[in-house]
Amino acid sequence: MMTMASTTSLILEPTKYPRTDPDIIFGKTKPFINKKRLKEYPKDYNPILEYWEQIQTGKTLVPKKVYQQYEEIVRWIKEGGYKEWFYSNERANHVIEFAENYCCHSKGKMAGKKVVLELWEKAYLASVYGFVDIEGNRKHQRVVLIVGKKNGKSLLDSIMGNYGLFADGEGGPEIYAVARMVATLNRAKSVKAKLNI
């Protein structure tokens, strides 16, 4: 009598979150990406200055430390840079266009739909990726994002990770998500199950 070893198979369910957006057309052996429908920003678009204008006019309220940080960043942009670093609209907008053209929500009502970044998210990404030296190296190699619950931290982290992995031409990104307390981790049942805790 022959015994068979148990095997595990991976089943992919592509119909779970079907793509309904018209810029990806399936049919032949591989998907065709209609580049005419990709979202592009003007070359002079600067989400940091737009966000700063909203902060100054009172449309957007931010904490004092955030105000001071953006005040300094805007000064760097207007003065033409900081030390050897300068602001590149092209580099800043590239990550935003990547996020809004290629990244999709994975859970909830928006599952399968493209990401549409809010202005603060665009300004944050532009601040991280927009300041470069003449060789194209980013000024900000490490960043910290402290935002309240359910404000898209994980989505933003995954965008940055995917961008670092596929589109920015640098080495692989490392992203660390840290729970505030062990109790927070204990409440996250999906994470707890995956970590086998």
C-alpha positions as CSV (number, residue, x, y, z in Angstrom):
1,M,0.0,0.0,0.0
2,M,1.3,3.4,-1.0
3,T,0.8,6.4,1.2
4,M,0.7,9.8,-0.3
5,A,2.1,12.9,1.4
6,S,-0.4,15.6,2.0
7,T,0.0,18.6,-0.2
8,T,-1.1,22.2,0.1
9,S,-2.3,24.1,-2.9
10,L,-2.7,27.8,-3.4
11,I,-6.0,28.9,-4.9
12,L,-6.2,32.4,-6.3
13,E,-9.6,34.0,-6.5
14,P,-9.4,36.8,-9.0
15,T,-13.1,37.3,-9.0
16,K,-13.3,38.2,-5.3
17,Y,-12.5,41.9,-6.1
18,P,-13.1,42.3,-9.8
19,R,-11.5,45.3,-11.5
20,T,-14.3,47.4,-13.0
21,D,-12.3,50.5,-13.9
22,P,-12.1,51.1,-17.7
23,D,-8.4,51.7,-18.0
24,I,-7.6,48.0,-17.7
25,I,-9.0,45.9,-20.5
26,F,-8.8,42.1,-20.1
27,G,-9.2,39.8,-23.0
28,K,-6.0,38.7,-24.6
29,T,-3.1,36.8,-22.9
30,K,-2.2,39.8,-20.7
31,P,-4.0,43.0,-19.7
32,F,-3.7,46.0,-21.8
33,I,-3.1,49.3,-19.9
34,N,-4.8,52.2,-21.6
35,K,-2.2,55.0,-20.9
36,K,-4.6,57.7,-22.1
37,R,-6.7,57.1,-19.0
38,L,-3.8,57.2,-16.5
39,K,-4.0,60.2,-14.1
40,E,-1.3,62.7,-14.6
41,Y,-0.6,66.0,-12.8
42,P,0.8,69.1,-14.4
43,K,4.6,69.4,-14.2
44,D,4.3,72.4,-11.9
45,Y,1.7,70.8,-9.5
46,N,2.9,71.1,-5.9
47,P,0.6,69.5,-3.3
48,I,2.7,70.9,-0.5
49,L,2.0,74.5,-1.5
50,E,-1.6,73.7,-2.0
51,Y,-1.8,72.1,1.5
52,W,0.1,75.0,3.0
53,E,-2.4,77.4,1.5
54,Q,-5.3,75.5,3.0
55,I,-3.6,75.5,6.4
56,Q,-2.9,79.3,6.2
57,T,-6.5,80.1,5.2
58,G,-8.0,78.0,8.0
59,K,-9.7,75.4,5.7
60,T,-7.4,72.7,7.2
61,L,-6.6,72.7,10.9
62,V,-3.3,71.0,11.9
63,P,-1.4,70.7,15.2
64,K,1.4,73.2,16.0
65,K,4.2,70.7,15.2
66,V,2.7,69.9,11.8
67,Y,2.3,73.6,11.1
68,Q,5.9,74.3,12.0
69,Q,7.1,71.4,9.8
70,Y,5.2,72.5,6.7
71,E,6.3,76.1,7.3
72,E,9.9,74.9,7.1
73,I,9.3,72.7,4.1
74,V,7.5,75.6,2.2
75,R,10.5,77.8,3.1
76,W,12.9,75.2,1.6
77,I,10.8,75.1,-1.6
78,K,10.6,78.9,-1.9
79,E,14.3,79.4,-1.2
80,G,15.2,76.9,-3.9
81,G,16.3,74.1,-1.5
82,Y,18.0,73.2,1.7
83,K,21.8,72.8,1.6
84,E,22.4,70.3,-1.2
85,W,18.8,69.2,-1.5
86,F,16.2,70.8,-3.8
87,Y,12.5,70.1,-4.4
88,S,11.6,68.2,-7.6
89,N,8.0,68.4,-8.7
90,E,8.7,65.5,-11.1
91,R,9.9,63.1,-8.4
92,A,7.1,64.2,-5.9
93,N,4.3,63.8,-8.5
94,H,5.7,60.4,-9.7
95,V,4.8,58.7,-6.4
96,I,1.4,60.4,-6.3
97,E,0.6,59.3,-9.9
98,F,1.9,55.8,-9.1
99,A,-0.5,55.6,-6.1
100,E,-3.5,56.8,-7.9
101,N,-2.9,54.8,-11.1
102,Y,-1.7,51.5,-9.8
103,C,-2.8,51.0,-6.2
104,C,-6.2,49.7,-5.2
105,H,-8.1,49.4,-1.9
106,S,-8.0,45.8,-0.6
107,K,-10.9,45.8,2.0
108,G,-14.3,47.3,2.7
109,K,-16.7,49.1,0.3
110,M,-13.8,50.4,-1.8
111,A,-12.2,47.0,-2.3
112,G,-10.8,46.8,-5.9
113,K,-11.2,50.5,-6.6
114,K,-8.3,52.8,-7.3
115,V,-6.9,54.9,-4.5
116,V,-7.7,58.6,-4.5
117,L,-5.3,60.4,-2.2
118,E,-6.4,63.2,0.1
119,L,-4.5,66.4,0.0
120,W,-2.6,65.8,3.2
121,E,-1.5,62.4,1.9
122,K,-0.3,63.9,-1.3
123,A,1.6,66.6,0.7
124,Y,3.1,63.9,2.9
125,L,4.3,61.8,0.0
126,A,5.6,64.9,-1.8
127,S,7.6,65.9,1.3
128,V,9.1,62.4,1.6
129,Y,10.0,61.8,-2.1
130,G,10.3,65.4,-3.5
131,F,13.5,66.6,-1.9
132,V,16.5,65.1,-3.7
133,D,20.2,66.0,-4.4
134,I,21.7,66.3,-7.9
135,E,22.3,62.6,-8.0
136,G,18.6,61.9,-7.3
137,N,19.0,60.6,-3.7
138,R,16.2,61.4,-1.4
139,K,16.8,63.7,1.5
140,H,14.3,61.8,3.8
141,Q,15.3,58.2,4.2
142,R,13.3,57.6,7.4
143,V,9.9,59.0,8.2
144,V,7.4,58.6,10.9
145,L,3.7,58.9,10.4
146,I,1.6,59.4,13.5
147,V,-2.1,59.5,12.6
148,G,-5.3,58.6,14.4
149,K,-7.2,55.4,13.9
150,K,-8.9,54.7,10.5
151,N,-7.1,57.4,8.7
152,G,-5.3,55.3,6.1
153,K,-1.9,54.7,7.7
154,S,-1.7,51.1,6.4
155,L,-2.8,52.1,2.9
156,L,-0.2,54.9,2.8
157,D,2.5,52.5,4.1
158,S,1.6,49.9,1.5
159,I,1.8,52.6,-1.2
160,M,5.2,53.6,-0.1
161,G,6.4,50.0,0.2
162,N,5.1,49.1,-3.3
163,Y,6.5,52.3,-4.8
164,G,9.9,51.6,-3.2
165,L,9.8,48.0,-4.5
166,F,8.6,48.7,-8.0
167,A,9.0,52.3,-9.1
168,D,11.6,54.5,-7.4
169,G,14.7,52.7,-8.6
170,E,16.3,52.5,-5.1
171,G,17.0,49.4,-3.0
172,G,14.1,47.5,-1.3
173,P,12.1,49.4,1.3
174,E,11.7,48.4,4.9
175,I,8.5,49.4,6.6
176,Y,7.8,48.9,10.2
177,A,4.3,49.1,11.7
178,V,4.4,49.4,15.5
179,A,1.4,48.8,17.7
180,R,1.1,51.3,20.6
181,M,0.4,48.6,23.1
182,V,0.3,44.9,23.3
183,A,-3.4,45.3,23.9
184,T,-3.8,46.9,20.5
185,L,-2.1,43.9,18.9
186,N,-4.3,41.5,20.9
187,R,-7.4,43.3,19.5
188,A,-6.2,42.8,15.9
189,K,-7.5,39.3,15.4
190,S,-6.4,39.0,11.8
191,V,-2.8,40.0,12.6
192,K,-2.8,37.7,15.7
193,A,-4.0,34.8,13.6
194,K,-1.3,35.3,10.9
195,L,1.4,35.7,13.5
196,N,0.2,32.6,15.3
197,I,0.2,34.4,18.7
